[in-house]
Amino acid sequence: MNATKMTTAIAMAALLMAAGCGGREGSPSPTAPSVLSDSSQTASGGGGGGCGSAKETLTGAAINGVTPSGEAVADMSKFCSGGSTSLTVNVRNVNLADGVALQVTIDFKPIGTIALSGGSGRLVTSLGHFAVSFDQVRVKNGDATILAGGSFR
């Protein structure tokens, strides 16, 4: 492909990306919604016109003999119609004191905290106009990763 064709292709791709995002400045660049064929994803009949939800299992090493677990569920049912994606992160069996604040990240970007109570906790947050695809959720206590997912697919 010569330089002129390459420049034209890049310009067209940039225009299509801007149009797909509604030209909103400051909002994160969405990734393409995943094809819902994996058993960890379920279709949703919500207002998303075919967008659905994706589930990521969170696993981690034992803490004082107790193995923590969790899950992250991204509800993208409103994404295709221009709405926001909601992310719910649940953790359990985290063998740390009540009140400990765990940091939750998606692709290393902090998105909120979970306050532990009885070894469990939950975070529900909006990701804005963003569809998860190959994005990894991590739950951390300071610099230590307590739980991590395998990336939404």
One Martini backbone bead per residue (centre of mass of N, CA, C, O) as a GRO file, in nm:
protein
  153
    1MET     BB    1   0.097   0.036   0.024
    2ASN     BB    2   0.077   0.352  -0.017
    3ALA     BB    3   0.097   0.654   0.143
    4THR     BB    4  -0.181   0.769   0.051
    5LYS     BB    5  -0.356   0.525   0.129
    6MET     BB    6  -0.272   0.517   0.425
    7THR     BB    7  -0.371   0.801   0.504
    8THR     BB    8  -0.664   0.754   0.424
    9ALA     BB    9  -0.717   0.514   0.612
   10ILE     BB   10  -0.655   0.662   0.877
   11ALA     BB   11  -0.863   0.890   0.846
   12MET     BB   12  -1.113   0.705   0.832
   13ALA     BB   13  -1.075   0.567   1.105
   14ALA     BB   14  -1.091   0.825   1.276
   15LEU     BB   15  -1.378   0.907   1.189
   16LEU     BB   16  -1.522   0.647   1.282
   17MET     BB   17  -1.442   0.668   1.578
   18ALA     BB   18  -1.570   0.945   1.635
   19ALA     BB   19  -1.858   0.866   1.552
   20GLY     BB   20  -1.889   0.620   1.755
   21CYS     BB   21  -1.837   0.832   2.012
   22GLY     BB   22  -1.973   1.121   1.955
   23GLY     BB   23  -1.728   1.324   2.013
   24ARG     BB   24  -1.635   1.275   2.306
   25GLU     BB   25  -1.473   1.436   2.536
   26GLY     BB   26  -1.299   1.250   2.796
   27SER     BB   27  -1.374   0.981   2.703
   28PRO     BB   28  -1.332   0.669   2.676
   29SER     BB   29  -1.215   0.437   2.470
   30PRO     BB   30  -1.374   0.206   2.317
   31THR     BB   31  -1.429  -0.117   2.284
   32ALA     BB   32  -1.520  -0.380   2.137
   33PRO     BB   33  -1.758  -0.584   2.146
   34SER     BB   34  -1.814  -0.890   2.231
   35VAL     BB   35  -1.860  -1.201   2.147
   36LEU     BB   36  -2.140  -1.414   2.251
   37SER     BB   37  -1.988  -1.739   2.303
   38ASP     BB   38  -1.899  -1.752   2.573
   39SER     BB   39  -1.972  -1.886   2.889
   40SER     BB   40  -1.907  -1.592   3.039
   41GLN     BB   41  -2.143  -1.501   2.849
   42THR     BB   42  -2.444  -1.297   2.818
   43ALA     BB   43  -2.729  -1.226   2.694
   44SER     BB   44  -2.926  -0.925   2.640
   45GLY     BB   45  -3.254  -0.758   2.625
   46GLY     BB   46  -3.186  -0.485   2.638
   47GLY     BB   47  -3.124  -0.150   2.510
   48GLY     BB   48  -2.857  -0.262   2.327
   49GLY     BB   49  -2.899  -0.420   2.063
   50GLY     BB   50  -2.711  -0.698   2.161
   51CYS     BB   51  -2.601  -0.627   2.400
   52GLY     BB   52  -2.443  -0.730   2.708
   53SER     BB   53  -2.262  -0.953   2.906
   54ALA     BB   54  -1.970  -0.988   3.124
   55LYS     BB   55  -1.762  -1.245   3.273
   56GLU     BB   56  -1.522  -1.248   3.551
   57THR     BB   57  -1.297  -1.440   3.708
   58LEU     BB   58  -1.163  -1.427   4.038
   59THR     BB   59  -0.823  -1.479   4.148
   60GLY     BB   60  -0.616  -1.615   4.426
   61ALA     BB   61  -0.417  -1.626   4.682
   62ALA     BB   62  -0.366  -1.725   4.979
   63ILE     BB   63  -0.476  -1.601   5.308
   64ASN     BB   64  -0.406  -1.759   5.571
   65GLY     BB   65  -0.552  -2.030   5.423
   66VAL     BB   66  -0.737  -1.837   5.235
   67THR     BB   67  -0.928  -1.840   4.939
   68PRO     BB   68  -1.000  -1.614   4.721
   69SER     BB   69  -1.290  -1.463   4.554
   70GLY     BB   70  -1.459  -1.376   4.232
   71GLU     BB   71  -1.641  -1.115   4.039
   72ALA     BB   72  -1.703  -0.971   3.711
   73VAL     BB   73  -1.969  -0.753   3.582
   74ALA     BB   74  -2.063  -0.646   3.257
   75ASP     BB   75  -2.310  -0.407   3.166
   76MET     BB   76  -2.387  -0.352   2.803
   77SER     BB   77  -2.698  -0.292   2.728
   78LYS     BB   78  -2.647   0.040   2.671
   79PHE     BB   79  -2.407   0.087   2.474
   80CYS     BB   80  -2.535   0.066   2.175
   81SER     BB   81  -2.728   0.330   2.266
   82GLY     BB   82  -2.503   0.528   2.431
   83GLY     BB   83  -2.442   0.413   2.696
   84SER     BB   84  -2.355   0.264   2.990
   85THR     BB   85  -2.131   0.078   3.181
   86SER     BB   86  -2.168  -0.171   3.425
   87LEU     BB   87  -1.976  -0.251   3.723
   88THR     BB   88  -1.943  -0.563   3.906
   89VAL     BB   89  -1.774  -0.635   4.219
   90ASN     BB   90  -1.704  -0.948   4.378
   91VAL     BB   91  -1.604  -1.054   4.710
   92ARG     BB   92  -1.451  -1.347   4.879
   93ASN     BB   93  -1.254  -1.482   5.120
   94VAL     BB   94  -1.108  -1.235   5.259
   95ASN     BB   95  -0.829  -1.249   5.487
   96LEU     BB   96  -0.932  -0.964   5.625
   97ALA     BB   97  -1.011  -0.697   5.777
   98ASP     BB   98  -1.242  -0.507   5.867
   99GLY     BB   99  -1.239  -0.212   5.649
  100VAL     BB  100  -1.075  -0.282   5.428
  101ALA     BB  101  -0.940  -0.119   5.142
  102LEU     BB  102  -0.998  -0.208   4.816
  103GLN     BB  103  -0.860  -0.192   4.506
  104VAL     BB  104  -0.996  -0.112   4.183
  105THR     BB  105  -0.912  -0.232   3.853
  106ILE     BB  106  -0.881  -0.140   3.498
  107ASP     BB  107  -0.612  -0.157   3.340
  108PHE     BB  108  -0.475   0.003   3.603
  109LYS     BB  109  -0.738   0.166   3.656
  110PRO     BB  110  -0.895   0.333   3.882
  111ILE     BB  111  -1.257   0.269   4.006
  112GLY     BB  112  -1.234   0.175   4.319
  113THR     BB  113  -1.382   0.049   4.630
  114ILE     BB  114  -1.359  -0.205   4.891
  115ALA     BB  115  -1.528  -0.283   5.187
  116LEU     BB  116  -1.476  -0.497   5.427
  117SER     BB  117  -1.709  -0.772   5.533
  118GLY     BB  118  -1.649  -1.077   5.623
  119GLY     BB  119  -1.462  -1.103   5.347
  120SER     BB  120  -1.655  -0.901   5.193
  121GLY     BB  121  -1.761  -0.739   4.872
  122ARG     BB  122  -1.870  -0.434   4.682
  123LEU     BB  123  -1.880  -0.303   4.339
  124VAL     BB  124  -2.051  -0.022   4.183
  125THR     BB  125  -1.993   0.099   3.844
  126SER     BB  126  -1.921   0.338   3.602
  127LEU     BB  127  -1.762   0.339   3.267
  128GLY     BB  128  -1.930   0.444   3.068
  129HIS     BB  129  -1.852   0.459   2.725
  130PHE     BB  130  -1.773   0.119   2.768
  131ALA     BB  131  -1.636  -0.174   2.632
  132VAL     BB  132  -1.547  -0.481   2.713
  133SER     BB  133  -1.210  -0.601   2.598
  134PHE     BB  134  -0.942  -0.733   2.728
  135ASP     BB  135  -1.004  -0.663   3.030
  136GLN     BB  136  -0.856  -0.618   3.358
  137VAL     BB  137  -0.929  -0.721   3.680
  138ARG     BB  138  -0.831  -0.575   3.998
  139VAL     BB  139  -0.747  -0.661   4.343
  140LYS     BB  140  -0.617  -0.445   4.603
  141ASN     BB  141  -0.357  -0.426   4.869
  142GLY     BB  142  -0.206  -0.198   4.770
  143ASP     BB  143   0.050  -0.377   4.604
  144ALA     BB  144  -0.132  -0.624   4.644
  145THR     BB  145  -0.265  -0.887   4.474
  146ILE     BB  146  -0.562  -1.061   4.539
  147LEU     BB  147  -0.719  -1.023   4.257
  148ALA     BB  148  -0.772  -1.176   3.924
  149GLY     BB  149  -0.831  -1.170   3.589
  150GLY     BB  150  -0.838  -1.296   3.241
  151SER     BB  151  -1.013  -1.128   3.075
  152PHE     BB  152  -1.228  -1.007   2.881
  153ARG     BB  153  -1.404  -1.206   2.597
   0.00000   0.00000   0.00000
